[in-house]
Structure formats: structure tokens, C-alpha cells
Amino acid sequence: MINLLVGQSQLARSSNTPGKTRGIHFYLVHRKLYFADLPGYGYARTSQETRRQWGDLIGRYLEELPEKNIVLVVLDCRLPPSALDLQMRDWLENRSRKYAVVLHKADKISRGAQLQAVSAISREMANAPVYLSSSPTGLGREAIWNGILDMLEMEKFPFLHGNPSS
């Protein structure tokens, strides 16, 4: 997701195996804002103890995050939200945090299935904007950026139509 948004394929490393991110990784984008990549909590094959530690890490980070920040909840568009995804939604809602849901891997399903996924997730995450995205096709990049900047009440970045690493 970070690579898609910043327009670089190798900035944030990714793996085919869920659960490889073990800490919080920060990325400064266009010298204006930071992205924080948190461990995934849903489909990683890890021990209950490791999941508990990740939960503690994520919880502490989000608790200390200034209220003006937003959270992007990245979900696989092919899967329904898990109990942990709904728990994250409830946590964010209970603290009145701004968040959006990004349905990633949209290139792996048909257009009809994409629309069904957005509709279903929109019902589950009632107060959040929902975006489709795909790293290989670039789908969603501009819409997600516009949503982020609107939620942060920031001016549009000039790089949305060019290279974000400048």
C-alpha cells in the first residue's frame, strides 16, 4: 500500500507470507507527512503470544497517536472483515479517530465482485470511506491520496500527477 501511494515499488518491503512486519516502520513522504507501517494482525501464522505482543504494540502506538492523524485500515478485498478488523473499527470509532478502509488486491477479482466488496465493507465500516486499490494497476492511488488529504485538511500535493519522491 505504501509503495502504491508513493509511487515506488521498493520503498516498503512486502512478502507473500503475512506477518513479516514485526515492528513499526516509518516513511517520510514528500517531506510533509509520515506513514507508519504497523504489523498485520489478521492472517499471519504466528503464536498467540506474538499476536498479543503485536496487539499491545499497535494499541500503544494508536493510543499515543495525536488525534489529527488518520488510520488506513488495509483489508484484502477478497475476504470479509475478520473479528479483529471489526475490533479495530470499534476501537477507532470509540475514540472518534479518523480512518478509512482500503480494499487492496482489487485486481484479483472482477469488477462486479469489487463493487460487492465495497458495498459489504461499507455496511460493516459505516463511518469510514472505503477505497479499492491495486498495486500492479495503480487503481485507487489518486482517490486514496485525495481522501487522506481531505481528512487531514491539507492542500493537495503537486506530485499526485507526477513523482511523489521529489
DSSP file (Angstrom, degrees, kcal/mol; ACC not computed):
  #  RESIDUE AA STRUCTURE BP1 BP2  ACC     N-H-->O    O-->H-N    N-H-->O    O-->H-N    TCO  KAPPA ALPHA  PHI   PSI    X-CA   Y-CA   Z-CA
    1    1 A M     >        0   0    0      0, 0.0     4,-2.5     0, 0.0     5,-0.2   0.000 360.0 360.0 360.0 -45.5    0.0    0.0    0.0
    2    2 A I  H  >  +     0   0    0      1,-0.2     4,-2.5     2,-0.2     5,-0.2   0.926 360.0  51.4 -61.9 -43.5    2.8    2.4    0.9
    3    3 A N  H  >>S+     0   0    0      1,-0.2     5,-1.5     2,-0.2     4,-1.2   0.909 110.2  49.7 -60.0 -42.1    4.6    1.6   -2.4
    4    4 A L  H  45S+     0   0    0      1,-0.2     3,-0.4     2,-0.2    -1,-0.2   0.946 112.5  47.0 -59.9 -48.6    1.4    2.3   -4.3
    5    5 A L  H  <5S+     0   0    0     -4,-2.5    -2,-0.2     1,-0.2    -1,-0.2   0.863 118.1  39.5 -67.0 -36.6    0.8    5.6   -2.6
    6    6 A V  H  <5S-     0   0    0     -4,-2.5    -1,-0.2     2,-0.2    -2,-0.2   0.545 107.2-122.3 -91.9  -5.7    4.3    6.9   -3.0
    7    7 A G  T  <5S+     0   0    0     -4,-1.2     2,-0.4    -3,-0.4    -3,-0.2   0.785  73.0 116.0  74.3  27.5    4.8    5.5   -6.5
    8    8 A Q      < -     0   0    0     -5,-1.5     4,-0.3    -6,-0.2    -1,-0.2  -0.990  53.0-155.2-128.5 138.1    7.9    3.4   -5.7
    9    9 A S  S    S+     0   0    0     -2,-0.4    -6,-0.1     1,-0.2    -5,-0.1   0.675  90.8  37.5 -86.6 -15.7    8.0   -0.3   -5.9
   10   10 A Q  S    S+     0   0    0     -7,-0.1    -1,-0.2     3,-0.1     3,-0.1   0.307  84.7  94.3-121.5   9.9   10.8   -0.9   -3.4
   11   11 A L  S    S+     0   0    0     -3,-0.2     2,-0.5     1,-0.2    -2,-0.1   0.995  93.4  32.0 -67.3 -61.4   10.3    1.6   -0.6
   12   12 A A  S    S-     0   0    0     -4,-0.3     2,-0.2    15,-0.0    -1,-0.2  -0.842  90.2-130.7 -96.6 128.9    8.3   -0.6    1.8
   13   13 A R        -     0   0    0     -2,-0.5     2,-0.3    -3,-0.1    -3,-0.1  -0.526  25.4-170.1 -79.6 145.3    9.2   -4.3    1.6
   14   14 A S        -     0   0    0     -2,-0.2     2,-0.3     6,-0.0    -1,-0.0  -0.910   6.1-157.8-132.4 162.2    6.4   -6.8    1.3
   15   15 A S        -     0   0    0     -2,-0.3     4,-0.1     2,-0.1     5,-0.1  -0.949  28.0-129.2-136.7 154.4    6.2  -10.5    1.5
   16   16 A N  S    S+     0   0    0     -2,-0.3    -1,-0.1     2,-0.1    -2,-0.0   0.641  96.1  77.4 -74.7 -14.1    3.9  -13.2    0.2
   17   17 A T  S >  S-     0   0    0     27,-0.0     3,-0.7    28,-0.0    -2,-0.1  -0.870  85.9-129.9-100.5 116.3    3.8  -14.5    3.8
   18   18 A P  T 3  S+     0   0    0      0, 0.0    27,-0.7     0, 0.0    -2,-0.1  -0.291  86.2  40.7 -61.2 147.1    1.6  -12.5    6.2
   19   19 A G  T 3   +     0   0    0     25,-0.2    25,-0.0    -4,-0.1    -2,-0.0   0.580  68.7 121.5  96.5  11.0    3.2  -11.4    9.4
   20   20 A K    <   +     0   0    0     -3,-0.7     2,-0.7    -5,-0.1    -6,-0.0   0.785  53.9  85.0 -78.2 -26.4    6.7  -10.4    8.3
   21   21 A T        +     0   0    0      1,-0.2    19,-0.2    17,-0.1     3,-0.0  -0.675  52.2 168.7 -76.0 117.6    6.3   -6.9    9.6
   22   22 A R        +     0   0    0     -2,-0.7     2,-0.2    17,-0.1    -1,-0.2   0.539  58.4  20.9-109.9 -11.0    7.3   -7.2   13.3
   23   23 A G  S    S-     0   0    0     14,-0.1     2,-0.5    15,-0.1    31,-0.0  -0.651  94.2 -74.3-137.8-166.0    7.7   -3.6   14.3
   24   24 A I        -     0   0    0     -2,-0.2     2,-0.4    14,-0.1    14,-0.2  -0.900  41.7-163.2-102.8 125.5    6.5   -0.1   13.3
   25   25 A H  E     -A   37   0A   0     12,-2.1    12,-3.4    -2,-0.5     2,-0.4  -0.924   5.8-151.9-111.2 131.8    8.3    1.3   10.2
   26   26 A F  E     -A   36   0A   0     -2,-0.4     2,-0.4    10,-0.2    10,-0.2  -0.829   9.4-170.8-108.0 141.8    8.1    5.0    9.4
   27   27 A Y  E     -A   35   0A   0      8,-2.5     8,-2.6    -2,-0.4     2,-0.5  -0.992  16.2-143.4-132.2 123.2    8.3    6.6    6.0
   28   28 A L  E     -A   34   0A   0     -2,-0.4     2,-0.6     6,-0.2     6,-0.2  -0.765  21.0-157.1 -85.5 125.7    8.6   10.4    5.4
   29   29 A V  E >>  -A   33   0A   0      4,-3.5     3,-2.4    -2,-0.5     4,-1.7  -0.923  65.0 -25.3-114.2 120.1    6.6   11.3    2.3
   30   30 A H  T 34 S-     0   0    0     -2,-0.6    -1,-0.2   134,-0.4   135,-0.1   0.771 107.0 -78.6  52.6  31.2    7.3   14.5    0.4
   31   31 A R  T 34 S+     0   0    0      2,-0.2    -1,-0.3     1,-0.1     3,-0.1   0.708 124.6  84.2  54.4  23.2    8.8   16.0    3.5
   32   32 A K  T <4 S+     0   0    0     -3,-2.4     2,-0.3     1,-0.4    -2,-0.2   0.669  90.1  10.9-124.6 -31.2    5.3   16.7    4.7
   33   33 A L  E  <  -A   29   0A   0     -4,-1.7    -4,-3.5     2,-0.0     2,-0.4  -0.978  61.2-125.1-150.9 161.8    3.8   13.6    6.4
   34   34 A Y  E     -A   28   0A   0     -2,-0.3     2,-0.4    -6,-0.2    -6,-0.2  -0.866   9.0-154.3-110.2 142.3    4.7   10.2    7.8
   35   35 A F  E     -A   27   0A   0     -8,-2.6    -8,-2.5    -2,-0.4     2,-0.5  -0.939  11.7-156.6-104.5 138.2    3.3    6.9    7.0
   36   36 A A  E     -A   26   0A   0     -2,-0.4     2,-0.7   -10,-0.2   -10,-0.2  -0.977   4.3-151.6-115.9 121.8    3.6    4.3    9.8
   37   37 A D  E     -A   25   0A   0    -12,-3.4   -12,-2.1    -2,-0.5   -14,-0.1  -0.841  18.2-166.1 -94.8 115.0    3.5    0.6    8.7
   38   38 A L        -     0   0    0     -2,-0.7   -14,-0.1   -14,-0.2   -17,-0.1  -0.634  30.7 -87.5 -99.4 157.1    2.1   -1.5   11.5
   39   39 A P        -     0   0    0      0, 0.0     2,-0.2     0, 0.0    -1,-0.1  -0.343  45.4-113.2 -59.6 141.3    2.3   -5.3   11.8
   40   40 A G        -     0   0    0    -19,-0.2     4,-0.1     1,-0.1    14,-0.1  -0.535  28.3-169.1 -72.0 144.7   -0.7   -7.0   10.2
   41   41 A Y        +     0   0    0     -2,-0.2    -1,-0.1     2,-0.1    14,-0.1   0.497  63.6  63.7-114.5  -6.0   -2.8   -8.7   12.8
   42   42 A G  S    S+     0   0    0      1,-0.1    41,-0.1    42,-0.0    42,-0.1   0.970 106.9  13.7 -92.9 -57.9   -5.2  -10.9   10.8
   43   43 A Y  S    S+     0   0    0      2,-0.1     2,-0.1     0, 0.0    -1,-0.1   0.276  82.3 125.8-113.6  10.8   -3.7  -13.7    8.7
   44   44 A A        -     0   0    0      1,-0.1     2,-1.4   -27,-0.1   -25,-0.2  -0.460  61.1-129.0 -70.4 140.2   -0.2  -14.1   10.0
   45   45 A R        +     0   0    0    -27,-0.7     2,-0.3    -2,-0.1    -1,-0.1  -0.722  61.0 129.5 -90.0  89.1    0.8  -17.6   11.1
   46   46 A T        -     0   0    0     -2,-1.4   -27,-0.0     1,-0.1     0, 0.0  -0.885  61.6 -86.3-137.1 166.6    2.2  -16.7   14.5
   47   47 A S     >  -     0   0    0     -2,-0.3     4,-2.3     1,-0.1     5,-0.2  -0.267  37.6-113.2 -70.1 160.6    1.8  -17.7   18.1
   48   48 A Q  H  > S+     0   0    0      1,-0.2     4,-2.4     2,-0.2     5,-0.2   0.863 119.3  56.1 -60.6 -36.0   -0.9  -16.3   20.3
   49   49 A E  H  > S+     0   0    0      2,-0.2     4,-2.4     1,-0.2    -1,-0.2   0.916 107.0  47.8 -63.5 -43.6    1.9  -14.7   22.3
   50   50 A T  H  > S+     0   0    0      2,-0.2     4,-2.6     1,-0.2    -2,-0.2   0.917 111.8  50.3 -64.0 -42.8    3.3  -12.9   19.3
   51   51 A R  H  X S+     0   0    0     -4,-2.3     4,-2.7     1,-0.2    -2,-0.2   0.899 109.8  50.8 -61.6 -40.1   -0.2  -11.7   18.3
   52   52 A R  H  X S+     0   0    0     -4,-2.4     4,-2.5     2,-0.2    -1,-0.2   0.917 110.2  49.6 -63.0 -42.6   -0.8  -10.4   21.8
   53   53 A Q  H  X S+     0   0    0     -4,-2.4     4,-2.6     2,-0.2    -2,-0.2   0.914 111.5  48.5 -63.3 -42.6    2.6   -8.5   21.6
   54   54 A W  H  X S+     0   0    0     -4,-2.6     4,-3.2     2,-0.2     5,-0.3   0.918 110.2  52.3 -62.5 -42.4    1.6   -7.0   18.3
   55   55 A G  H  X S+     0   0    0     -4,-2.7     4,-2.7     1,-0.2    -2,-0.2   0.913 110.9  47.1 -59.4 -43.4   -1.8   -6.1   19.7
   56   56 A D  H  X S+     0   0    0     -4,-2.5     4,-2.7     2,-0.2     5,-0.2   0.924 113.7  48.3 -62.8 -44.6   -0.1   -4.3   22.6
   57   57 A L  H  X S+     0   0    0     -4,-2.6     4,-2.4     2,-0.2    -2,-0.2   0.940 115.2  43.8 -61.5 -49.4    2.4   -2.6   20.2
   58   58 A I  H  X S+     0   0    0     -4,-3.2     4,-2.8     1,-0.2     5,-0.3   0.922 114.2  50.8 -63.4 -44.4   -0.4   -1.4   17.9
   59   59 A G  H  X S+     0   0    0     -4,-2.7     4,-2.4    -5,-0.3    -2,-0.2   0.918 111.7  46.5 -60.6 -45.2   -2.6   -0.4   20.8
   60   60 A R  H  X S+     0   0    0     -4,-2.7     4,-1.9     2,-0.2    -1,-0.2   0.926 113.7  49.0 -63.0 -44.4    0.1    1.7   22.5
   61   61 A Y  H  X S+     0   0    0     -4,-2.4     4,-0.9    -5,-0.2    -2,-0.2   0.946 114.1  44.4 -60.7 -49.0    1.1    3.4   19.2
   62   62 A L  H  < S+     0   0    0     -4,-2.8     3,-0.3     1,-0.2    -1,-0.2   0.860 110.9  54.4 -67.5 -34.7   -2.5    4.3   18.3
   63   63 A E  H  < S+     0   0    0     -4,-2.4    -1,-0.2    -5,-0.3    -2,-0.2   0.887 113.5  42.3 -63.3 -37.9   -3.3    5.5   21.8
   64   64 A E  H  < S+     0   0    0     -4,-1.9    -1,-0.2    -5,-0.2    -2,-0.2   0.564  88.6 111.2 -86.6  -9.6   -0.3    7.9   21.7
   65   65 A L  S  < S-     0   0    0     -4,-0.9    -3,-0.0    -3,-0.3    -4,-0.0  -0.479  79.2-109.8 -67.2 127.3   -1.0    9.0   18.1
   66   66 A P    >   -     0   0    0      0, 0.0     3,-1.9     0, 0.0    -1,-0.1  -0.258  26.0-117.3 -57.4 147.3   -2.1   12.6   18.1
   67   67 A E  T 3  S+     0   0    0      1,-0.3    31,-0.4    -3,-0.1    -2,-0.1   0.721 108.3  69.9 -62.2 -23.3   -5.8   13.0   17.2
   68   68 A K  T 3  S+     0   0    0     29,-0.1    -1,-0.3     2,-0.0     2,-0.1   0.621  85.3  89.8 -73.0  -9.4   -5.1   14.9   14.0
   69   69 A N    <   -     0   0    0     -3,-1.9    29,-0.6     1,-0.0     2,-0.3  -0.380  67.5-142.0 -82.0 163.4   -3.7   11.8   12.4
   70   70 A I  E     -b   98   0B   0     27,-0.1     2,-0.4    -2,-0.1    29,-0.2  -0.846   3.6-137.3-123.1 163.0   -5.6    9.2   10.4
   71   71 A V  E     -b   99   0B   0     27,-1.6    29,-2.2    -2,-0.3     2,-0.6  -0.976   5.2-153.8-120.9 131.0   -5.5    5.5   10.2
   72   72 A L  E     -b  100   0B   0     -2,-0.4     2,-0.8    27,-0.2    29,-0.2  -0.932  10.1-156.0-100.8 118.4   -5.8    3.5    6.9
   73   73 A V  E     -b  101   0B   0     27,-3.0    29,-2.6    -2,-0.6     2,-0.6  -0.858  12.0-155.5 -94.5 112.0   -7.2    0.0    7.7
   74   74 A V  E     +b  102   0B   0     -2,-0.8     2,-0.3    27,-0.2    29,-0.2  -0.807  17.5 175.4 -97.9 121.1   -6.0   -2.2    4.8
   75   75 A L  E     -b  103   0B   0     27,-2.9    29,-3.0    -2,-0.6     2,-0.5  -0.892  37.9-108.8-122.3 151.6   -8.1   -5.2    4.1
   76   76 A D  E >   -b  104   0B   0     -2,-0.3     3,-1.8    27,-0.2    29,-0.2  -0.707  26.3-144.3 -76.1 122.1   -7.9   -7.9    1.4
   77   77 A C  T 3  S+     0   0    0     27,-2.5    -1,-0.1    -2,-0.5    28,-0.1   0.645  95.4  63.5 -67.2 -12.8  -10.9   -7.2   -0.9
   78   78 A R  T 3  S+     0   0    0     26,-0.3    -1,-0.3     2,-0.1    27,-0.1   0.562  99.5  61.8 -85.8  -7.7  -11.4  -10.9   -1.4
   79   79 A L  S <  S-     0   0    0     -3,-1.8     3,-0.1     3,-0.0    -4,-0.0  -0.889  83.2-116.5-122.4 147.0  -12.1  -11.6    2.2
   80   80 A P        -     0   0    0      0, 0.0    -4,-0.1     0, 0.0     2,-0.1  -0.415  52.3 -83.4 -71.8 158.6  -14.8  -10.5    4.6
   81   81 A P        -     0   0    0      0, 0.0     2,-0.1     0, 0.0    -6,-0.0  -0.387  49.1-131.7 -63.3 139.4  -13.7   -8.4    7.6
   82   82 A S     >  -     0   0    0      1,-0.1     4,-2.2    -3,-0.1     5,-0.2  -0.286  26.2 -99.9 -82.8 172.4  -12.4  -10.6   10.5
   83   83 A A  H  > S+     0   0    0      1,-0.2     4,-2.0     2,-0.2     5,-0.1   0.872 127.3  53.3 -59.4 -36.8  -13.4  -10.2   14.1
   84   84 A L  H  > S+     0   0    0      2,-0.2     4,-2.3     1,-0.2    -1,-0.2   0.869 105.8  52.5 -67.6 -36.2  -10.1   -8.4   14.6
   85   85 A D  H  > S+     0   0    0      2,-0.2     4,-2.4     1,-0.2    -2,-0.2   0.917 111.5  46.4 -63.2 -42.6  -10.9   -5.9   11.8
   86   86 A L  H  X S+     0   0    0     -4,-2.2     4,-2.5     2,-0.2    -2,-0.2   0.848 110.0  53.8 -68.8 -33.9  -14.3   -5.2   13.4
   87   87 A Q  H  X S+     0   0    0     -4,-2.0     4,-2.5     2,-0.2    -1,-0.2   0.903 108.6  49.5 -64.9 -40.9  -12.5   -4.8   16.8
   88   88 A M  H  X S+     0   0    0     -4,-2.3     4,-2.7     2,-0.2     5,-0.2   0.927 110.0  51.2 -62.6 -45.0  -10.2   -2.3   15.1
   89   89 A R  H  X S+     0   0    0     -4,-2.4     4,-2.9     1,-0.2     5,-0.2   0.941 111.4  47.2 -55.9 -48.6  -13.2   -0.4   13.7
   90   90 A D  H  X S+     0   0    0     -4,-2.5     4,-3.0     1,-0.2    -1,-0.2   0.903 111.2  51.3 -61.5 -41.8  -14.8   -0.3   17.2
   91   91 A W  H  X S+     0   0    0     -4,-2.5     4,-1.0     2,-0.2    -1,-0.2   0.937 113.8  43.9 -60.5 -47.3  -11.6    0.9   18.8
   92   92 A L  H  <>S+     0   0    0     -4,-2.7     5,-2.8     1,-0.2     3,-0.3   0.911 115.6  48.0 -65.3 -43.1  -11.3    3.7   16.2
   93   93 A E  H ><5S+     0   0    0     -4,-2.9     3,-1.7    -5,-0.2    -2,-0.2   0.919 107.9  54.4 -63.7 -44.4  -14.9    4.6   16.5
   94   94 A N  H 3<5S+     0   0    0     -4,-3.0    -1,-0.2     1,-0.3    -2,-0.2   0.752 113.7  42.7 -63.6 -23.3  -14.9    4.6   20.3
   95   95 A R  T 3<5S-     0   0    0     -4,-1.0    -1,-0.3    -3,-0.3    -2,-0.2   0.279 110.6-121.6-104.3   8.7  -12.0    7.1   20.2
   96   96 A S  T < 5 +     0   0    0     -3,-1.7     2,-0.3     1,-0.2    -3,-0.2   0.860  52.9 166.4  53.3  40.3  -13.5    9.2   17.4
   97   97 A R      < -     0   0    0     -5,-2.8     2,-0.4    -6,-0.1    -1,-0.2  -0.626  39.5-117.4 -85.2 143.5  -10.4    8.6   15.3
   98   98 A K  E     +b   70   0B   0    -29,-0.6   -27,-1.6   -31,-0.4     2,-0.3  -0.645  48.6 157.5 -76.6 132.9  -10.5    9.5   11.6
   99   99 A Y  E     -b   71   0B   0     -2,-0.4     2,-0.3   -29,-0.2   -27,-0.2  -0.990  27.2-159.4-153.2 160.2  -10.0    6.4    9.5
  100  100 A A  E     -b   72   0B   0    -29,-2.2   -27,-3.0    -2,-0.3     2,-0.5  -0.947  19.7-128.3-135.8 157.4  -10.5    5.0    6.0
  101  101 A V  E     -bc  73 130B   0     28,-3.0    30,-2.7    -2,-0.3     2,-0.6  -0.929  16.2-162.0-110.6 130.3  -10.7    1.4    4.7
  102  102 A V  E     -bc  74 131B   0    -29,-2.6   -27,-2.9    -2,-0.5     2,-1.0  -0.957   7.7-153.0-113.4 119.6   -8.6    0.4    1.8
  103  103 A L  E     -bc  75 132B   0     28,-3.8    30,-2.5    -2,-0.6     3,-0.4  -0.806  24.8-163.7 -93.3 102.4   -9.6   -2.8    0.0
  104  104 A H  E     +b   76   0B   0    -29,-3.0   -27,-2.5    -2,-1.0   -26,-0.3  -0.372  59.6  39.1 -88.1 163.5   -6.3   -4.0   -1.5
  105  105 A K    >   +     0   0    0    -29,-0.2     3,-1.8    28,-0.2    29,-0.2   0.784  62.3 152.3  69.6  32.1   -5.7   -6.6   -4.3
  106  106 A A  G >   +     0   0    0     27,-2.7     3,-1.4    -3,-0.4    28,-0.2   0.735  62.3  70.0 -64.1 -22.5   -8.7   -5.4   -6.3
  107  107 A D  G 3  S+     0   0    0     26,-0.3    -1,-0.3     1,-0.2    27,-0.1   0.654  88.1  66.1 -68.1 -13.7   -7.0   -6.6   -9.5
  108  108 A K  G <  S+     0   0    0     -3,-1.8     2,-0.3     2,-0.1    -1,-0.2   0.471 101.2  50.8 -89.7  -2.3   -7.5  -10.2   -8.3
  109  109 A I  S <  S-     0   0    0     -3,-1.4   -31,-0.0    -4,-0.1   -32,-0.0  -0.898  90.7 -93.8-132.5 163.3  -11.4  -10.0   -8.6
  110  110 A S     >  -     0   0    0     -2,-0.3     4,-2.2     1,-0.1     5,-0.1  -0.197  38.3-107.3 -70.3 164.5  -13.9   -9.0  -11.2
  111  111 A R  H  > S+     0   0    0      1,-0.2     4,-2.2     2,-0.2     5,-0.2   0.895 121.6  52.2 -59.9 -41.0  -15.4   -5.5  -11.4
  112  112 A G  H  > S+     0   0    0      1,-0.2     4,-2.1     2,-0.2    -1,-0.2   0.912 109.7  48.2 -62.2 -42.3  -18.7   -6.9  -10.1
  113  113 A A  H  > S+     0   0    0      2,-0.2     4,-2.4     1,-0.2    -1,-0.2   0.852 108.6  55.5 -66.6 -34.2  -17.0   -8.6   -7.2
  114  114 A Q  H  X S+     0   0    0     -4,-2.2     4,-2.5     2,-0.2    -2,-0.2   0.938 108.4  47.3 -61.2 -46.8  -15.2   -5.3   -6.4
  115  115 A L  H  X S+     0   0    0     -4,-2.2     4,-2.3     1,-0.2    -2,-0.2   0.885 112.1  50.2 -63.7 -38.9  -18.5   -3.4   -6.2
  116  116 A Q  H  X S+     0   0    0     -4,-2.1     4,-2.6     2,-0.2    -1,-0.2   0.902 110.1  50.6 -64.7 -40.3  -19.9   -6.1   -4.0
  117  117 A A  H  X S+     0   0    0     -4,-2.4     4,-2.7     2,-0.2     5,-0.3   0.924 110.8  48.1 -64.0 -44.7  -16.9   -5.9   -1.7
  118  118 A V  H  X S+     0   0    0     -4,-2.5     4,-2.5     1,-0.2    -1,-0.2   0.923 113.3  48.4 -62.0 -43.9  -17.1   -2.1   -1.4
  119  119 A S  H  X S+     0   0    0     -4,-2.3     4,-1.6     2,-0.2    -2,-0.2   0.930 114.0  45.4 -62.3 -46.3  -20.8   -2.4   -0.6
  120  120 A A  H  X S+     0   0    0     -4,-2.6     4,-1.6     1,-0.2    -2,-0.2   0.921 116.1  44.9 -65.2 -44.9  -20.3   -5.1    2.0
  121  121 A I  H  X S+     0   0    0     -4,-2.7     4,-3.0     1,-0.2    -1,-0.2   0.874 107.9  58.5 -68.9 -36.4  -17.4   -3.4    3.7
  122  122 A S  H  < S+     0   0    0     -4,-2.5    -1,-0.2    -5,-0.3    -2,-0.2   0.880 106.9  48.7 -59.9 -37.3  -19.2    0.0    3.6
  123  123 A R  H >< S+     0   0    0     -4,-1.6     3,-0.6    -5,-0.2    -1,-0.2   0.894 115.0  44.4 -67.7 -39.2  -22.0   -1.6    5.7
  124  124 A E  H 3< S+     0   0    0     -4,-1.6     2,-0.5     1,-0.3    -2,-0.2   0.857 120.5  39.3 -73.4 -35.7  -19.5   -3.1    8.2
  125  125 A M  T >< S+     0   0    0     -4,-3.0     3,-2.2     1,-0.2    -1,-0.3  -0.542  77.9 171.5-112.6  62.7  -17.4    0.1    8.5
  126  126 A A  T <  S+     0   0    0     -3,-0.6    -1,-0.2    -2,-0.5    -2,-0.1   0.702  70.3  42.0 -53.5 -33.4  -20.3    2.5    8.4
  127  127 A N  T 3  S+     0   0    0     -3,-0.1    -1,-0.3     2,-0.1   -28,-0.2   0.400 100.4  83.5 -99.0   4.9  -18.5    5.7    9.2
  128  128 A A  S <  S-     0   0    0     -3,-2.2   -28,-0.2    -6,-0.2     2,-0.1  -0.842  77.3-117.7-112.7 142.9  -15.4    5.3    7.1
  129  129 A P        -     0   0    0      0, 0.0   -28,-3.0     0, 0.0     2,-0.4  -0.494  31.1-145.7 -67.6 148.4  -14.7    6.0    3.5
  130  130 A V  E     -c  101   0B   0    -30,-0.2     2,-0.4    -2,-0.1   -28,-0.2  -0.976  16.1-173.3-123.2 130.9  -13.9    2.8    1.5
  131  131 A Y  E     -c  102   0B   0    -30,-2.7   -28,-3.8    -2,-0.4     2,-0.3  -0.952  18.2-137.7-124.5 141.7  -11.4    2.7   -1.4
  132  132 A L  E     +c  103   0B   0     -2,-0.4     2,-0.3   -30,-0.2   -28,-0.2  -0.737  30.6 178.8 -88.4 145.7  -10.4    0.0   -3.8
  133  133 A S        -     0   0    0    -30,-2.5   -27,-2.7    -2,-0.3     2,-0.3  -0.991  20.9-177.4-147.9 157.9   -6.7   -0.4   -4.6
  134  134 A S     >  -     0   0    0      5,-1.7     4,-1.8    -2,-0.3     5,-0.4  -0.896  15.2-156.9-153.2 121.3   -4.3   -2.4   -6.6
  135  135 A S  T  4 S+     0   0    0     -2,-0.3    -1,-0.1     1,-0.2     6,-0.0   0.935  94.4  51.4 -65.5 -46.0   -0.6   -2.0   -6.6
  136  136 A P  T  4 S+     0   0    0      0, 0.0    -1,-0.2     0, 0.0    -2,-0.0   0.862 122.7  30.2 -62.2 -33.6    0.0   -3.7  -10.0
  137  137 A T  T  4 S-     0   0    0      2,-0.1    -2,-0.2     0, 0.0     3,-0.1   0.632 100.8-125.1 -99.5 -14.7   -2.6   -1.5  -11.8
  138  138 A G    ><  +     0   0    0     -4,-1.8     3,-1.8     1,-0.2     4,-0.3   0.494  49.5 165.7  81.7   3.1   -2.3    1.7   -9.7
  139  139 A L  T 3   +     0   0    0     -5,-0.4    -5,-1.7     1,-0.2    -1,-0.2  -0.271  62.6  12.2 -54.7 130.9   -6.0    1.6   -9.0
  140  140 A G  T 3> S+     0   0    0     -7,-0.2     4,-3.1    -3,-0.1     5,-0.3   0.236  87.2 119.3  92.2 -13.4   -7.1    3.8   -6.2
  141  141 A R  H <> S+     0   0    0     -3,-1.8     4,-2.4     1,-0.2     5,-0.2   0.933  81.2  37.0 -54.5 -54.7   -3.9    5.8   -5.8
  142  142 A E  H  > S+     0   0    0     -4,-0.3     4,-2.8     1,-0.2    -1,-0.2   0.908 117.7  51.0 -68.6 -40.6   -5.3    9.3   -6.5
  143  143 A A  H  > S+     0   0    0      2,-0.2     4,-2.2     1,-0.2    -1,-0.2   0.906 111.9  47.6 -62.9 -41.4   -8.6    8.6   -4.8
  144  144 A I  H  X S+     0   0    0     -4,-3.1     4,-2.9     2,-0.2    -2,-0.2   0.938 112.5  49.1 -65.7 -45.9   -6.9    7.4   -1.6
  145  145 A W  H  X S+     0   0    0     -4,-2.4     4,-2.9    -5,-0.3     5,-0.3   0.936 111.3  49.5 -57.9 -46.7   -4.5   10.4   -1.6
  146  146 A N  H  X S+     0   0    0     -4,-2.8     4,-2.3     1,-0.2    -1,-0.2   0.902 112.3  48.6 -60.8 -40.2   -7.4   12.8   -2.1
  147  147 A G  H  X S+     0   0    0     -4,-2.2     4,-2.5    -5,-0.2    -1,-0.2   0.917 111.8  48.8 -64.2 -43.7   -9.2   11.1    0.8
  148  148 A I  H  X S+     0   0    0     -4,-2.9     4,-2.2     1,-0.2    -2,-0.2   0.953 113.8  45.7 -59.4 -50.7   -6.1   11.3    3.0
  149  149 A L  H  X>S+     0   0    0     -4,-2.9     5,-2.8     1,-0.2     4,-0.5   0.863 112.3  51.1 -65.6 -35.9   -5.6   14.9    2.3
  150  150 A D  H ><5S+     0   0    0     -4,-2.3     3,-0.8    -5,-0.3    -1,-0.2   0.933 111.2  47.8 -64.5 -45.0   -9.2   15.8    2.8
  151  151 A M  H 3<5S+     0   0    0     -4,-2.5    -2,-0.2     1,-0.3    -1,-0.2   0.849 115.8  44.5 -65.3 -33.2   -9.3   14.0    6.2
  152  152 A L  H 3<5S-     0   0    0     -4,-2.2    -1,-0.3    -5,-0.2    -2,-0.2   0.509 108.3-128.1 -86.0  -4.5   -6.1   15.8    7.2
  153  153 A E  T <<5 +     0   0    0     -3,-0.8     2,-0.3    -4,-0.5    -3,-0.2   0.919  59.2 146.6  55.1  46.5   -7.4   19.1    5.8
  154  154 A M      < -     0   0    0     -5,-2.8    -1,-0.2    -6,-0.1    -2,-0.1  -0.769  54.1-101.3-110.1 156.4   -4.3   19.5    3.8
  155  155 A E        -     0   0    0     -2,-0.3     2,-0.1     1,-0.1    -1,-0.1  -0.356  51.9 -88.7 -67.4 155.3   -3.7   21.1    0.4
  156  156 A K        -     0   0    0      1,-0.1    -1,-0.1    -2,-0.1   -10,-0.0  -0.424  42.0-119.4 -66.4 139.8   -3.3   18.8   -2.5
  157  157 A F    >   -     0   0    0      1,-0.1     3,-1.3    -2,-0.1     4,-0.2  -0.603  12.3-134.3 -78.6 141.2    0.3   17.6   -3.1
  158  158 A P  G >  S+     0   0    0      0, 0.0     3,-0.9     0, 0.0    -1,-0.1   0.732  98.3  70.0 -67.2 -19.9    1.6   18.6   -6.5
  159  159 A F  G >   +     0   0    0      1,-0.2     3,-2.1     2,-0.2     6,-0.1   0.505  65.5  96.3 -80.1  -1.6    3.0   15.1   -7.0
  160  160 A L  G <  S+     0   0    0     -3,-1.3    -1,-0.2     1,-0.3   -15,-0.1   0.797  97.3  35.1 -58.5 -24.2   -0.3   13.4   -7.4
  161  161 A H  G <  S+     0   0    0     -3,-0.9    -1,-0.3    -4,-0.2     2,-0.2   0.260 131.3  24.4-109.7  11.7    0.2   13.7  -11.1
  162  162 A G  S <  S-     0   0    0     -3,-2.1    -3,-0.1    -4,-0.0     0, 0.0  -0.475 110.0 -30.7-144.3-145.3    3.9   13.2  -11.0
  163  163 A N    >   -     0   0    0     -2,-0.2     3,-1.1     1,-0.1  -156,-0.1  -0.764  41.6-160.8 -91.5 118.3    6.7   11.6   -9.0
  164  164 A P  T 3  S+     0   0    0      0, 0.0  -134,-0.4     0, 0.0    -1,-0.1   0.619  82.3  71.3 -74.6 -11.1    6.0   11.6   -5.2
  165  165 A S  T 3         0   0    0      1,-0.2  -158,-0.1  -159,-0.2  -159,-0.0   0.538 360.0 360.0 -85.0  -2.9    9.6   11.1   -4.2
  166  166 A S    <         0   0    0     -3,-1.1    -1,-0.2  -136,-0.0    -3,-0.0   0.493 360.0 360.0 -76.0 360.0   10.6   14.6   -5.2
